[in-house]
C-alpha cells in the first residue's frame, strides 16, 4: 500500500475481528494530510497515491447492451528509452568491507557525525529481539570505537535488514504493518553513481512486481556520512504519471506538473502525443564523489512497469473512460534512519489498497478528479451534494479498481480486510509490550471509515524515536519539482 508496505495475501479476508478497544469514545479525526509520497506521497507522501490526468486515449467502441465488461489486463507503458538494470531476483549482500571507507579527515565532514548513544540504543534493540546474535556488549564497544574514529559506523547486513523492518513496524501512517517481518531487503549501500542508482531502482520494480504477485521490498543505497552525502531519488514514487500544462488545464496528473517541468528542463522529452498516463522518468542525484554533479533523468523501461486497465463488472461503459493505474507503489523520497545512520535513498513498497487508487488518486479534486465524470455516466443527479452522488461514484470507482486488479491477478488489499488485519497487528504489538504508534487520520480508509473496525478506537500517538522513515522538507520540495 502506498502509505506503507502491504501484505502478501491477495484478497484474503480475515475472519477474525479484533477485540474492540476498551475506550468506547470515538476519536476526533484530524484533518487528512495529503499523502506523502506519491500516493505514498503527499498530498502527502505521494499524495501517497493520488490521481492523474491527461489527454483521453482514443475511446473504445461502445459494446452492445448486455455485453460483459471487458477483462482487465495489464497495460504496457508507452515505449521509452532503455536503462540497464540489475539482474532480476538479485540477492547481493554487501559486506561492510566492500562499502565506502568512512575514515576521512575531521575537516572533511559535511554532515553531522552519528550520536553514539542513539547507535547503542539500536544495537541493543537488535540483540534483544535477535537473541541468536549473541550478547550486545562486544558489538556496542565496536560501534562506539568506530564512531569515535570515523564519525559513523557501518551496519551489518542483519542490522540493516532488522532496522528497515522496524522502521516499517514504526510507520504510524501505514495500515499494512502486520507482515513487517516479511520485508525483503536489497542491500545496495555500495551504489552512489546516478546511473547505477537508477538501474537498481528499475531492478527493484522488476523484483517487487513479480507479474502482479507483489512482494514488499526495500532497496537501500549509500548513507549520508562524514565521507559525503548519499544519493537522492527526487521522485516521490518510482512510478508516477506526468502532468502537462495545457491552456489553463492539466493533461495527466496535476500533482506532478512541477516535477514534469523539472524533468523536461533536464532534457526529458515526453512521448508524442502526450497522454494522461505517461510514466515520469527517474530523477537522481548521485552520492559520494558524484554528489556535486547536477541531477540526471533516466527513462523507466516499459517492461518494468505493470499497469492495469480499469473496467467495471456491471457497467460496460466504464472501460470507455480509458482509466488505468500502475500496480506497484514504491515510495522513493523518504529518508530511512537506523541507529543514527541516515539513508536518504531507500525506495520501499508494499502494495495498494483499492481506496488509495479510487478515492484518492482518481477522485481527489487536485488529482484526476473523476467523480463527476463517473456520476454523469451513472446517470446520477449531481445538482446537490445531498443526493450523495460523490459517495456513490466513489464506491463504483472502488468496485472497478478491485474488479480490475483481481481480474489481472495483481495484489490489492481492500479496506475492510486490511482494517481487520491492522487490528491484529495492534494486538500483537500490545501483547509484546511494545508501543504501537498510529496516525488515526491515515489509518481510517477514505471511504466507509465508520464501517471498518479501525475507526472505533484510540491508539498510541506517533513518536519520533527509533528506526523510521522520514520525509524532510528538501525531499518534499524535490518531489514537487522545486529546486533545493
NORKA-V127305 format. One record per residue. N is the residue number from 1. OMEGA is omega in whole degrees, -180 to 180 (* if undefined). NEAR is the number of other C-alpha atoms within 8 Angstrom. D_FIRST is the distance of its C-alpha to the first C-alpha in whole Angstrom. Layout:
n=N omega=OMEGA near=NEAR d_first=D_FIRST
n=N omega=OMEGA near=NEAR d_first=D_FIRST
This chain:
n=1 omega=-175 near=16 d_first=0
n=2 omega=-178 near=21 d_first=4
n=3 omega=-180 near=17 d_first=5
n=4 omega=180 near=15 d_first=5
n=5 omega=-178 near=16 d_first=5
n=6 omega=-175 near=15 d_first=5
n=7 omega=-174 near=12 d_first=9
n=8 omega=178 near=10 d_first=11
n=9 omega=-175 near=6 d_first=13
n=10 omega=174 near=10 d_first=12
n=11 omega=-179 near=8 d_first=13
n=12 omega=177 near=6 d_first=15
n=13 omega=-178 near=5 d_first=16
n=14 omega=-178 near=8 d_first=17
n=15 omega=-177 near=4 d_first=21
n=16 omega=176 near=5 d_first=21
n=17 omega=-177 near=7 d_first=21
n=18 omega=178 near=8 d_first=21
n=19 omega=-180 near=4 d_first=24
n=20 omega=178 near=7 d_first=24
n=21 omega=-178 near=8 d_first=25
n=22 omega=178 near=5 d_first=29
n=23 omega=-174 near=6 d_first=28
n=24 omega=178 near=7 d_first=28
n=25 omega=-179 near=6 d_first=28
n=26 omega=178 near=8 d_first=25
n=27 omega=176 near=7 d_first=24
n=28 omega=-178 near=4 d_first=24
n=29 omega=174 near=6 d_first=21
n=30 omega=177 near=6 d_first=21
n=31 omega=-179 near=5 d_first=21
n=32 omega=-180 near=6 d_first=17
n=33 omega=180 near=9 d_first=16
n=34 omega=-176 near=12 d_first=15
n=35 omega=-172 near=18 d_first=12
n=36 omega=-176 near=17 d_first=13
n=37 omega=179 near=22 d_first=11
n=38 omega=-138 near=21 d_first=11
n=39 omega=156 near=21 d_first=9
n=40 omega=178 near=22 d_first=8
n=41 omega=-179 near=21 d_first=11
n=42 omega=36 near=16 d_first=14
n=43 omega=164 near=15 d_first=15
n=44 omega=-179 near=15 d_first=14
n=45 omega=155 near=19 d_first=12
n=46 omega=95 near=20 d_first=12
n=47 omega=-150 near=17 d_first=12
n=48 omega=173 near=19 d_first=9
n=49 omega=-180 near=20 d_first=9
n=50 omega=-174 near=20 d_first=12
n=51 omega=180 near=17 d_first=15
n=52 omega=177 near=17 d_first=18
n=53 omega=177 near=14 d_first=21
n=54 omega=-177 near=14 d_first=24
n=55 omega=-179 near=9 d_first=27
n=56 omega=175 near=9 d_first=27
n=57 omega=-179 near=7 d_first=27
n=58 omega=-178 near=5 d_first=30
n=59 omega=178 near=8 d_first=30
n=60 omega=180 near=7 d_first=30
n=61 omega=-180 near=5 d_first=33
n=62 omega=-179 near=7 d_first=33
n=63 omega=180 near=7 d_first=33
n=64 omega=180 near=5 d_first=36
n=65 omega=178 near=4 d_first=36
n=66 omega=179 near=4 d_first=35
n=67 omega=-179 near=7 d_first=33
n=68 omega=180 near=7 d_first=30
n=69 omega=-180 near=11 d_first=26
n=70 omega=179 near=7 d_first=26
n=71 omega=180 near=8 d_first=24
n=72 omega=179 near=12 d_first=20
n=73 omega=177 near=10 d_first=20
n=74 omega=-179 near=9 d_first=18
n=75 omega=180 near=9 d_first=20
n=76 omega=177 near=9 d_first=21
n=77 omega=178 near=11 d_first=21
n=78 omega=-177 near=7 d_first=25
n=79 omega=179 near=6 d_first=27
n=80 omega=-179 near=9 d_first=26
n=81 omega=-177 near=7 d_first=28
n=82 omega=177 near=7 d_first=28
n=83 omega=180 near=10 d_first=26
n=84 omega=-179 near=5 d_first=27
n=85 omega=176 near=10 d_first=24
n=86 omega=-179 near=9 d_first=24
n=87 omega=-179 near=6 d_first=25
n=88 omega=177 near=7 d_first=22
n=89 omega=179 near=5 d_first=21
n=90 omega=-178 near=8 d_first=23
n=91 omega=-179 near=5 d_first=23
n=92 omega=173 near=7 d_first=26
n=93 omega=-176 near=8 d_first=26
n=94 omega=177 near=11 d_first=28
n=95 omega=-179 near=8 d_first=31
n=96 omega=-178 near=8 d_first=32
n=97 omega=-179 near=4 d_first=35
n=98 omega=-178 near=7 d_first=33
n=99 omega=-180 near=9 d_first=31
n=100 omega=-180 near=5 d_first=33
n=101 omega=-179 near=5 d_first=36
n=102 omega=180 near=11 d_first=36
n=103 omega=178 near=7 d_first=39
n=104 omega=178 near=9 d_first=40
n=105 omega=-178 near=6 d_first=43
n=106 omega=-179 near=5 d_first=42
n=107 omega=-176 near=4 d_first=43
n=108 omega=-173 near=8 d_first=40
n=109 omega=-178 near=13 d_first=37
n=110 omega=179 near=9 d_first=35
n=111 omega=-178 near=9 d_first=33
n=112 omega=176 near=8 d_first=33
n=113 omega=-179 near=10 d_first=34
n=114 omega=176 near=12 d_first=32
n=115 omega=-177 near=7 d_first=33
n=116 omega=179 near=10 d_first=34
n=117 omega=179 near=6 d_first=34
n=118 omega=179 near=10 d_first=30
n=119 omega=-180 near=14 d_first=30
n=120 omega=179 near=12 d_first=32
n=121 omega=180 near=9 d_first=30
n=122 omega=-179 near=12 d_first=27
n=123 omega=179 near=13 d_first=29
n=124 omega=176 near=10 d_first=31
n=125 omega=179 near=8 d_first=27
n=126 omega=-178 near=10 d_first=26
n=127 omega=177 near=13 d_first=30
n=128 omega=-178 near=7 d_first=29
n=129 omega=178 near=6 d_first=26
n=130 omega=-175 near=8 d_first=28
n=131 omega=-178 near=8 d_first=31
n=132 omega=179 near=5 d_first=32
n=133 omega=178 near=6 d_first=32
n=134 omega=-179 near=7 d_first=35
n=135 omega=-176 near=7 d_first=36
n=136 omega=-170 near=9 d_first=35
n=137 omega=-180 near=6 d_first=38
n=138 omega=-180 near=7 d_first=39
n=139 omega=178 near=8 d_first=35
n=140 omega=-180 near=11 d_first=35
n=141 omega=-179 near=8 d_first=39
n=142 omega=-180 near=8 d_first=38
n=143 omega=180 near=12 d_first=35
n=144 omega=179 near=11 d_first=37
n=145 omega=-180 near=8 d_first=40
n=146 omega=178 near=11 d_first=37
n=147 omega=180 near=13 d_first=36
n=148 omega=-176 near=8 d_first=40
n=149 omega=-172 near=7 d_first=41
n=150 omega=-177 near=11 d_first=38
n=151 omega=180 near=13 d_first=36
n=152 omega=176 near=13 d_first=33
n=153 omega=-177 near=11 d_first=32
n=154 omega=177 near=5 d_first=30
n=155 omega=169 near=8 d_first=27
n=156 omega=179 near=8 d_first=28
n=157 omega=-179 near=10 d_first=25
n=158 omega=178 near=7 d_first=25
n=159 omega=-180 near=10 d_first=25
n=160 omega=179 near=10 d_first=22
n=161 omega=179 near=9 d_first=20
n=162 omega=-179 near=9 d_first=20
n=163 omega=179 near=11 d_first=20
n=164 omega=180 near=15 d_first=16
n=165 omega=178 near=11 d_first=15
n=166 omega=177 near=11 d_first=17
n=167 omega=176 near=15 d_first=15
n=168 omega=180 near=14 d_first=12
n=169 omega=-179 near=8 d_first=14
n=170 omega=-174 near=11 d_first=15
n=171 omega=-173 near=13 d_first=12
n=172 omega=-177 near=9 d_first=13
n=173 omega=-176 near=11 d_first=11
n=174 omega=179 near=13 d_first=8
n=175 omega=-174 near=12 d_first=8
n=176 omega=-171 near=14 d_first=7
n=177 omega=-176 near=15 d_first=10
n=178 omega=-176 near=9 d_first=12
n=179 omega=-179 near=10 d_first=12
n=180 omega=-179 near=11 d_first=13
n=181 omega=-175 near=5 d_first=16
n=182 omega=-178 near=6 d_first=14
n=183 omega=-178 near=12 d_first=13
n=184 omega=-178 near=8 d_first=15
n=185 omega=168 near=10 d_first=17
n=186 omega=-176 near=13 d_first=19
n=187 omega=-179 near=11 d_first=22
n=188 omega=-177 near=12 d_first=23
n=189 omega=178 near=11 d_first=25
n=190 omega=-174 near=10 d_first=28
n=191 omega=178 near=9 d_first=27
n=192 omega=-178 near=15 d_first=28
n=193 omega=-176 near=10 d_first=29
n=194 omega=-178 near=14 d_first=27
n=195 omega=178 near=7 d_first=27
n=196 omega=176 near=9 d_first=26
n=197 omega=180 near=14 d_first=23
n=198 omega=180 near=13 d_first=22
n=199 omega=179 near=12 d_first=23
n=200 omega=176 near=11 d_first=21
n=201 omega=177 near=12 d_first=18
n=202 omega=176 near=13 d_first=19
n=203 omega=176 near=12 d_first=19
n=204 omega=180 near=12 d_first=16
n=205 omega=-177 near=11 d_first=15
n=206 omega=-177 near=11 d_first=17
n=207 omega=-176 near=11 d_first=17
n=208 omega=-176 near=12 d_first=13
n=209 omega=177 near=13 d_first=13
n=210 omega=177 near=9 d_first=16
n=211 omega=176 near=7 d_first=17
n=212 omega=177 near=11 d_first=14
n=213 omega=-170 near=11 d_first=13
n=214 omega=177 near=14 d_first=10
n=215 omega=178 near=14 d_first=11
n=216 omega=-170 near=16 d_first=9
n=217 omega=173 near=13 d_first=12
n=218 omega=174 near=14 d_first=13
n=219 omega=-176 near=14 d_first=17
n=220 omega=180 near=13 d_first=19
n=221 omega=-176 near=17 d_first=22
n=222 omega=-179 near=15 d_first=25
n=223 omega=166 near=13 d_first=25
n=224 omega=179 near=13 d_first=27
n=225 omega=180 near=17 d_first=31
n=226 omega=180 near=16 d_first=34
n=227 omega=-179 near=13 d_first=35
n=228 omega=-179 near=13 d_first=33
n=229 omega=174 near=13 d_first=29
n=230 omega=179 near=17 d_first=26
n=231 omega=177 near=19 d_first=25
n=232 omega=169 near=11 d_first=22
n=233 omega=-176 near=11 d_first=20
n=234 omega=-176 near=13 d_first=20
n=235 omega=174 near=12 d_first=17
n=236 omega=174 near=17 d_first=14
n=237 omega=-179 near=17 d_first=12
n=238 omega=177 near=12 d_first=14
n=239 omega=175 near=11 d_first=14
n=240 omega=-176 near=8 d_first=15
n=241 omega=-178 near=13 d_first=17
n=242 omega=174 near=16 d_first=21
n=243 omega=-176 near=18 d_first=23
n=244 omega=175 near=12 d_first=27
n=245 omega=-179 near=9 d_first=29
n=246 omega=176 near=7 d_first=32
n=247 omega=179 near=5 d_first=34
n=248 omega=178 near=5 d_first=33
n=249 omega=179 near=6 d_first=30
n=250 omega=174 near=14 d_first=26
n=251 omega=-177 near=14 d_first=26
n=252 omega=-176 near=17 d_first=22
n=253 omega=-179 near=19 d_first=19
n=254 omega=-178 near=15 d_first=21
n=255 omega=-173 near=12 d_first=19
n=256 omega=176 near=12 d_first=20
n=257 omega=-179 near=13 d_first=24
n=258 omega=-180 near=11 d_first=25
n=259 omega=177 near=14 d_first=22
n=260 omega=178 near=13 d_first=24
n=261 omega=179 near=9 d_first=27
n=262 omega=179 near=10 d_first=27
n=263 omega=180 near=13 d_first=26
n=264 omega=179 near=10 d_first=29
n=265 omega=178 near=7 d_first=31
n=266 omega=178 near=8 d_first=30
n=267 omega=180 near=7 d_first=32
n=268 omega=178 near=9 d_first=29
n=269 omega=179 near=5 d_first=30
n=270 omega=177 near=7 d_first=28
n=271 omega=177 near=9 d_first=28
n=272 omega=0 near=4 d_first=31
n=273 omega=177 near=4 d_first=31
n=274 omega=-176 near=9 d_first=28
n=275 omega=-178 near=12 d_first=25
n=276 omega=-174 near=16 d_first=23
n=277 omega=177 near=12 d_first=20
n=278 omega=-178 near=13 d_first=21
n=279 omega=179 near=10 d_first=19
n=280 omega=175 near=11 d_first=20
n=281 omega=172 near=10 d_first=22
n=282 omega=175 near=13 d_first=21
n=283 omega=-171 near=12 d_first=23
n=284 omega=170 near=14 d_first=24
n=285 omega=-178 near=15 d_first=26
n=286 omega=177 near=17 d_first=28
n=287 omega=178 near=15 d_first=29
n=288 omega=-179 near=11 d_first=32
n=289 omega=-179 near=7 d_first=35
n=290 omega=-172 near=11 d_first=32
n=291 omega=-176 near=12 d_first=31
n=292 omega=-178 near=6 d_first=34
n=293 omega=177 near=7 d_first=33
n=294 omega=177 near=5 d_first=32
n=295 omega=179 near=9 d_first=28
n=296 omega=177 near=9 d_first=28
n=297 omega=-179 near=12 d_first=26
n=298 omega=178 near=10 d_first=25
n=299 omega=175 near=11 d_first=24
n=300 omega=-179 near=15 d_first=21
n=301 omega=-175 near=12 d_first=23
n=302 omega=-178 near=10 d_first=22
n=303 omega=177 near=7 d_first=21
n=304 omega=-177 near=9 d_first=19
n=305 omega=176 near=14 d_first=16
n=306 omega=178 near=15 d_first=15
n=307 omega=-180 near=13 d_first=15
n=308 omega=175 near=15 d_first=16
n=309 omega=-175 near=14 d_first=19
n=310 omega=177 near=14 d_first=18
n=311 omega=-178 near=16 d_first=21
n=312 omega=-177 near=15 d_first=22
n=313 omega=-175 near=9 d_first=23
n=314 omega=-177 near=6 d_first=26
n=315 omega=-179 near=8 d_first=27
n=316 omega=-177 near=15 d_first=28
n=317 omega=-175 near=9 d_first=28
n=318 omega=-179 near=10 d_first=24
n=319 omega=-179 near=14 d_first=24
n=320 omega=178 near=10 d_first=27
n=321 omega=177 near=8 d_first=24
n=322 omega=-178 near=12 d_first=23
n=323 omega=172 near=7 d_first=20
n=324 omega=178 near=10 d_first=17
n=325 omega=-180 near=9 d_first=13
n=326 omega=-172 near=10 d_first=12
n=327 omega=-170 near=14 d_first=10
n=328 omega=175 near=14 d_first=8
n=329 omega=-178 near=18 d_first=7
n=330 omega=179 near=13 d_first=9
n=331 omega=-169 near=18 d_first=10
n=332 omega=-180 near=15 d_first=13
n=333 omega=177 near=19 d_first=16
n=334 omega=180 near=15 d_first=15
n=335 omega=176 near=13 d_first=18
n=336 omega=179 near=15 d_first=18
n=337 omega=179 near=13 d_first=21
n=338 omega=175 near=14 d_first=22
n=339 omega=178 near=13 d_first=26
n=340 omega=177 near=10 d_first=27
n=341 omega=-175 near=13 d_first=26
n=342 omega=179 near=11 d_first=24
n=343 omega=-175 near=14 d_first=21
n=344 omega=178 near=15 d_first=21
n=345 omega=-179 near=17 d_first=19
n=346 omega=-178 near=14 d_first=16
n=347 omega=-180 near=15 d_first=13
n=348 omega=-179 near=12 d_first=10
n=349 omega=164 near=18 d_first=7
n=350 omega=167 near=18 d_first=5
n=351 omega=-173 near=18 d_first=4
n=352 omega=161 near=15 d_first=4
n=353 omega=-171 near=13 d_first=5
n=354 omega=-176 near=13 d_first=9
n=355 omega=177 near=13 d_first=10
n=356 omega=180 near=16 d_first=8
n=357 omega=-172 near=16 d_first=10
n=358 omega=-173 near=13 d_first=13
n=359 omega=177 near=14 d_first=14
n=360 omega=-175 near=14 d_first=13
n=361 omega=-177 near=16 d_first=13
n=362 omega=-174 near=15 d_first=16
n=363 omega=-177 near=14 d_first=17
n=364 omega=-177 near=13 d_first=18
n=365 omega=179 near=6 d_first=21
n=366 omega=176 near=8 d_first=21
n=367 omega=-177 near=16 d_first=18
n=368 omega=170 near=16 d_first=19
n=369 omega=-173 near=11 d_first=21
n=370 omega=-173 near=9 d_first=21
n=371 omega=-178 near=11 d_first=22
n=372 omega=-179 near=10 d_first=26
n=373 omega=178 near=7 d_first=26
n=374 omega=180 near=11 d_first=24
n=375 omega=179 near=15 d_first=27
n=376 omega=180 near=10 d_first=30
n=377 omega=179 near=8 d_first=29
n=378 omega=-179 near=7 d_first=29
n=379 omega=-178 near=6 d_first=32
n=380 omega=176 near=8 d_first=31
n=381 omega=-178 near=9 d_first=33
n=382 omega=-176 near=10 d_first=31
n=383 omega=-178 near=5 d_first=34
n=384 omega=176 near=7 d_first=33
n=385 omega=-178 near=8 d_first=30
n=386 omega=176 near=5 d_first=32
n=387 omega=179 near=8 d_first=31
n=388 omega=-178 near=8 d_first=27
n=389 omega=178 near=12 d_first=27
n=390 omega=-179 near=10 d_first=24
n=391 omega=-178 near=7 d_first=22
n=392 omega=178 near=9 d_first=23
n=393 omega=179 near=13 d_first=22
n=394 omega=179 near=13 d_first=19
n=395 omega=-179 near=9 d_first=19
n=396 omega=174 near=9 d_first=20
n=397 omega=179 near=11 d_first=18
n=398 omega=178 near=13 d_first=15
n=399 omega=-180 near=9 d_first=17
n=400 omega=180 near=12 d_first=18
n=401 omega=-179 near=14 d_first=14
n=402 omega=180 near=11 d_first=14
n=403 omega=-175 near=11 d_first=17
n=404 omega=179 near=16 d_first=17
n=405 omega=178 near=13 d_first=14
n=406 omega=180 near=10 d_first=16
n=407 omega=-179 near=10 d_first=19
n=408 omega=180 near=12 d_first=17
n=409 omega=-179 near=8 d_first=16
n=410 omega=-180 near=13 d_first=13
n=411 omega=179 near=16 d_first=10
n=412 omega=177 near=13 d_first=8
n=413 omega=172 near=14 d_first=8
n=414 omega=-171 near=11 d_first=10
n=415 omega=178 near=11 d_first=11
n=416 omega=180 near=7 d_first=14
n=417 omega=-178 near=11 d_first=13
n=418 omega=178 near=12 d_first=10
n=419 omega=178 near=13 d_first=13
n=420 omega=180 near=15 d_first=15
n=421 omega=180 near=11 d_first=13
n=422 omega=179 near=13 d_first=13
n=423 omega=172 near=11 d_first=16
n=424 omega=178 near=10 d_first=17
n=425 omega=-180 near=10 d_first=16
n=426 omega=-180 near=9 d_first=18
n=427 omega=179 near=9 d_first=21
n=428 omega=180 near=8 d_first=20
n=429 omega=179 near=11 d_first=20
n=430 omega=179 near=10 d_first=23
n=431 omega=179 near=7 d_first=25
n=432 omega=179 near=6 d_first=25
n=433 omega=-178 near=6 d_first=26
n=434 omega=173 near=7 d_first=23
n=435 omega=-179 near=7 d_first=22
n=436 omega=-177 near=12 d_first=19
n=437 omega=-178 near=12 d_first=18
n=438 omega=171 near=12 d_first=16
n=439 omega=-173 near=10 d_first=15
n=440 omega=-175 near=12 d_first=16
n=441 omega=179 near=10 d_first=16
n=442 omega=-177 near=12 d_first=12
n=443 omega=179 near=11 d_first=11
n=444 omega=-177 near=11 d_first=14
n=445 omega=-179 near=10 d_first=12
n=446 omega=171 near=9 d_first=14
n=447 omega=176 near=8 d_first=16
n=448 omega=-178 near=7 d_first=18
n=449 omega=-177 near=10 d_first=17
n=450 omega=179 near=7 d_first=20
n=451 omega=-180 near=6 d_first=20
n=452 omega=-177 near=14 d_first=17
n=453 omega=-179 near=12 d_first=18
n=454 omega=-177 near=12 d_first=16
n=455 omega=-164 near=11 d_first=19
n=456 omega=178 near=13 d_first=22
n=457 omega=176 near=14 d_first=22
n=458 omega=-180 near=9 d_first=22
n=459 omega=174 near=8 d_first=20
n=460 omega=179 near=8 d_first=21
n=461 omega=176 near=8 d_first=21
n=462 omega=178 near=8 d_first=19
n=463 omega=-179 near=5 d_first=21
n=464 omega=-179 near=4 d_first=22
n=465 omega=178 near=5 d_first=23
n=466 omega=177 near=9 d_first=22
n=467 omega=179 near=14 d_first=20
n=468 omega=175 near=14 d_first=17
n=469 omega=-179 near=11 d_first=15
n=470 omega=174 near=8 d_first=17
n=471 omega=180 near=11 d_first=17
n=472 omega=-174 near=8 d_first=21
n=473 omega=-179 near=6 d_first=23
n=474 omega=179 near=7 d_first=24
n=475 omega=178 near=11 d_first=20
n=476 omega=-180 near=11 d_first=19
n=477 omega=179 near=11 d_first=23
n=478 omega=-180 near=13 d_first=22
n=479 omega=178 near=12 d_first=19
n=480 omega=178 near=11 d_first=21
n=481 omega=180 near=13 d_first=24
n=482 omega=177 near=10 d_first=26
n=483 omega=179 near=5 d_first=28
n=484 omega=* near=5 d_first=29
